[in-house]
Amino acid sequence: MLFLIYDARVVKAFEPRFMKVGVLTAALQELTPREVRDPDPDRAIEDWVEFARTLGAGYIQLSAALHPSETDVPPEAMLDPVANTLDLRQPFDKDRARRVEAALRASRIGLSDLGYFDNLLHHDPAIRKKKHEFMLRVFDAASLLGVNAGCGFVGRNQQHTMDENLLDFEEHFVPLLKAAKSRGLTYRVEQCPMPGWTTGDNFHNNIAYAPGPWIALHRICEKHSVGDQFRIHYDPSHAILMGQDTRSIFQYLKDTGYNFLIGGFHVKGQVIDPKGVAAWGYGGQTVERGDYIGGKPSPNPADQVNAWKKQTVLAEHELPYPKARIQDRARLTPILQGSIGFVRRIDEAAACMYALQHEVLAAQEIPTQGIGREAYRS
C-alpha cells in the first residue's frame, strides 16, 4: 500500500496585508471659514476629521503650513496652494493635542503623519531659519499626537548648483533630521521636483526628486547617524512627470540595496500630453510663459504662477486635480469619495495578488504563471 505524506508546513495561509488609506487635508484647504478658524485654530482639524469620516477615509495626513499672513510665497503664485489645517502660530501644547485626539476617536479616524511642504534649503538665511523653526514646531506637534513621521520636501538653494546643494543639505538639513531623531520621528520626503517654485530656469527645485539623489542624500545622512530618519514618501505622479515608471524605480532601489527608503505613498495620477512633449520636451515650457515682464520676473504673484508651465504644458494631474481640484465641499465630496474608494480597491487587489503569488504559491513551490511587464523596459 502506498502512503502519500502531506507536509502541512508548505501550505501558507492567504493573508493579504492592506495599506492604511487616508487623505491629505490640503485636498480641501478652506473647509472651515477663516473667520471661524483663525480665532479657534483647532476647529479646522475637528471639521476635517469629521469630513474625512464622511469621505470614507480611514486616516488623515494633517497638513501644516505657514499661515497665509506669514508665508514668503503668495498663494496666487502656487499651482497647488498648501493648507494650514494645523495652525502653529501659537504653540501646540498638550491641551490642544488632547482636543485633536478626542476628535479622532469620535470619528474613528487615524492620523498617519504631519505634512509641511516647503523649501527648507532656501538661499535667504532669514527665510530658511523661519521655515526650519516652523518645521521644529511640526515635529513637536507630531510627538504630542503620537505619530512617528513628518512629511515634506527638502527644497533647493537657488543660488547654488546641485552639487553645492549636497553641501547645503549636509549643513542645513541634517540638523533637522537630528531634531527628528531626538523626538523619535522619521522625515519622509515627497519627490516632486517642484518646477514652478521659481521663475528661473531650474526644473529640479526639490533636490530629492529621484533614486539617484535619494541615495546620495542618504549617504550623507548615514555619515551623521541620521540615516534611519531619512525616508521617501513616494508619489507615482511625479515619476510620470519626469519620464520614469514606478516598476523600474523600485527595481533600481532593490538592485542598489536601497528599497528600504520608501516609507509612505501619495497616490494621484499624471497624464502626459504628447503635444506638449513634442513642443517642449520633458523640460517643459522655457520661454514666453507669462511669468516675465520686460525680461524680468513679474512682481505680480498671479503672473508668477505661469512658471508652472514648466510642468503643466507637458503633464497634468488626474483626480482630484486640476479641474476637479475645486474648493466647494458639496461638489468635492463625491469626487474625493470616489478617489479614495478607487485607491482602496486598487490596494486590496494588489495586496491579494501579492499574497497569492509571493506567499501562497511560493510556499508550495508553484511558479508564478505568465510573464508580466519587466523593469527597465518601455
N, C-alpha and C positions, 0 to 999 in steps of 0.2 A: 504494500500500500504506500502511495506517495503522499507525503505531507508537505504542503507549502507553508513556510514560516513567514508570517506577515510582521514586519517591523514597524510598529506604530510610530517609531521615532522619526521616520521620514515624512510623516504627514504633518504639515504646517497648517494651522487653522487660518481661515480667511479673516484677517483683522485689519482692514484698511484704516489708515490714520488720516483724519481730515484736518485741514488748517483752520485757524481761527479767522473768520471772515468779518471784517468791520468796515468802517467808513471814516475818512478824514473829515474833520468838522469844517474844513475850508470849503467843502462841497456846497455849503450854503453859508456865506460869510456873515450876513447880517440877519440871521434868523431872529434875533432879539433886537428891537429898535435901540438905537444909540441913546435915546433919551431915557430908556429903561436900564440898559446895561452899564452905562458909564458910571452912574452913582452906585450901582449894585453889581459889580463885575461878575460874581459867580452865578448870577441869574442866567447869563449866557450859556454856561455849562449845563445848568439844570434843564434849560429849554432844549439844548441839543441832545442831552441824554434821552429825554422823553421822545424827541423827534427820531432818534436812532431806533428806539423800540418800535415806532410805527413803521419804519422802513424795513424792519426785519433783520437788522444788523445785530450781530452778537457782541460786537466791540466797537469802540471808537478810538481813533488816533486823534488825540487832543491837540489842536493847532494853537500854537503860541506865536506871537509876533509883536514887534514894537507897535504901540498904539499909533493910529494914523496921524496924531498930532506930534509924534516923536520920530517918525521914520525919515531916513535920508532919501528914499526913493518914493516919489509920489505914486499913489495907486494908479493914476492915469497913465503912468509910463510902463505899467506892468501888463503883460498879456494875461496873466492869471494872478490877480491880487490875492495876497495871503490874508488869513483871518486871525485875529487875536481873540479867539474864543476863550483862551486862557489869558486873562488880563493881569499882567505883572507890574503895573505901575506902582502898586503897593505890595509889600512882601506877602508871599503866600505862606501862611502860618498853619499851625495845627488845627485851629478852628475852621479855617477855610477848607483844609483837607477833609475834615470830618463832614462838612456840608456836602462836598462833592461826592464823597464815598456814600453818603446816605442817598443821594440821587441815583448813583449807580446801582445800589442794592434795590432801591424801589422799582427801578425799571429792568432789573436783571441784565444789565449791560456791563461788559468788562472794559477795562482800559488797557490797550496794547502798549502804547508808549506816548511820549510827548514829542511833537514836531515843531521845530523852529528853523525855517528855511531862509537863510540869509548868506551874504558874502562875508565869511569870517576871516578872510585874508585881505580885507580892504586896505588899499595903499595908504589911506589917511589914518595916522595913528589914533587920533581922537575918535573918529568914527569906528575904527576897529575896536578900540577899548570899550566903547559903548555897546557894541554888539556882543563882545565877549562877556561883559558884565551881565548882559541880559541872558546869555546862554547859561551862565552860572546860576541865575535865578530859575531857569528852566530845570537845570539839574536838581536844585534844591526842592522844587515842586515835585519832580519825579520821585525823589526819595520819600517825601512826605506821603505821596499817593501810593507808594509800594510797587511802582513799576521798575523794570530793570534796564530801561533803554531810553535814550533820546534819539531823535532822527533829524537830519537836516543836510546841509551842504558843507563842503569845505570852502569853496569860493576860489578867487584868484586875485592876486595883486596885479592890477592892470598896467603898472609901470615896469613890470619885470617879465623876463622870458619864462617859459615853462620850467626850464632847469633851475632858474633862480627861485621859482615858486616852491621847488622842493626844499630849498633853504628856508623860505618863508614859513612853510609848513612846519619844519623842524623847530623853528624859533617861536612861532606864534600859536600854532595849533596843538602841538604836543602838550603844552601846559593845560589846555582844555581837557585833553584825554587823561592827564594825571588827575585833574579835578574830578572827572567822571569816575576814575578808578577809586578815588578816596570815598566816593559815595556808593560804590558797588554797582556802577552803571556801565553799559556799553554805549558807544555812539555809532549809529547806523547812518551811512552816507547814501543819499539818493544820488544816482549817477547822471542826472540831467546836465547836459553841457551848458545850459542857460545862455544860448547865443545872443538873445536880445537884452541881456543885462546891461550892455553898454552900446553906445552909438559908434564905438570904434569898430575895427575890422576883426577883432578876435571872435572866434566861434566857440572855443572851449573856455568858458569863463567859470567853470567849476572843475578844478583840475582832477578830481576823482571821477572821471567820466567813463572809464573803460578798464578792463582787467589789467592791461599794462601799467597804467598809473596806480591802480589799486595795489599791485604787488610792490611797486617802488615805494609807495607811501607806507605800506605795512612793514617793509624792511626798516624804514626809519623808526616806526613805532616800536618794533622789536628792540632796536638799539637802546630805546629809552624805557623798556619794560612796560609798555602800554599796548603791546600787540593784541592782547585779548580785548582791549577796549575799542579797537577799530574794526568795524564790520560794514557791510554793504546792504542797503535797502534797495533791492533790485526792482527796476521798472522796465518791462519789455518795450514800452512805447519809445523810450529814449534810445534803446538799441536800434530799433527800426529807423529812427531819425538819422542815425549815424551809419546806416547800411549794414548793420550786424544782425545775426539771428541768435536767438536765445540758446538753441541747441549747441551751436559752436562755441558760444561764450562759456557755457557750463562745461563743455568738454575741455576747453582750454584751461579753465581753472582746475579741473580734475587732473589733466595731464601735467600741470605745473605744481600740483600739490596744494593749491590754494582754494579748493572748493569749500573749505570751512568759512570763507569770508562772507558768504551770503547769509545774512541774519534775518531778513524780512523782505516783504514784497509790497510794492504798489502795483495795482492792476488797472491799466487803461490801454486802449488801443491807439494805433497810429496808422494813418492811411497815407501812403506815398502818392504824390501827384506826378505822374510821368512827364507831363507837360512842364511842370516847374523844374524837374530834374534836367530835362532837355535844355531848358533856357539857362539855368544857373549852376547845375551840378549840385552835389551834396554840400557845398559850402554856403548855399543859399544866396539870396539877392545881395549883391555887394555895392551897388551904386543906385542912385535915384530912388531911394526907398521912401523919402519924405521926412527923415529924421534930421536932415541937414538943411540949413538955410544959408545961402551965400558961401558955401564951402565950410561952414562951421556948424557944430551940433546945435540944434534948435534949443532955446531955453524953455520952450513950451512942452510940458510933460505929455500933452496929447499928441505932439509930433514925435516925441521920443519913442512912443510905443511902436512906431514903424520900424524901429531897429529889429523887432521880432520877425520881420520879413526874411531875415537870415534863416528862420525856421519855417514860417508859415507858407512861404512861396513853394516849398517842396514837400511839406508834410503837415498833416492836420490831425489833431487828436480826435478819436472817436468818443462815444458816450463816456461820461457825460459832458464832453467838450465838442466844439465850442458853441454851435448853435443851440445845443441842449444845455449849455452852461448858463442857464437862466437863474435869476435870483428871486424867483417867485415861488413861495412854498407850495402852493396848490399845484402849480404846473410841474415843479421839480420832483415832488414826492413820487409819482408813479415812475418817473424816469430813473430815480435812484433805486426804487424798489426792484425794478426790472434789472438794473445793472448788478445789484447785489445778488439777486436770485440767480442770474446768469453765472456770475463768478463762483458762487457756492456750488452750483451743479457741475461746472467745469472742474472744480477742485475735487468734488466727490467722484466724478468719472475717472479722473487721472489717478486718484488715490486707490480706487478699486482696481484699475488696470495694473498699477504698480504692484499692489499686494498680490494680485493673481500671477503676474509674470515673474516677479523677482523674489517672491517668498513662497507662495503655494507651489507653483510649478518647479521652481528651482530646488525646493526641498526634496521633490520627488525625481530630480534629475531629468525633468522633461524640458527640452529646449523651447524657447520662445519661437512660435511659428511665424514665418514670413520675415521679410527684411524691410524695415522702415526707412525713413529719411536718415541720412548719416550726417554727422557733424562735418564742418569744413567743406560742404558741397552746396552749391546754389540750387 
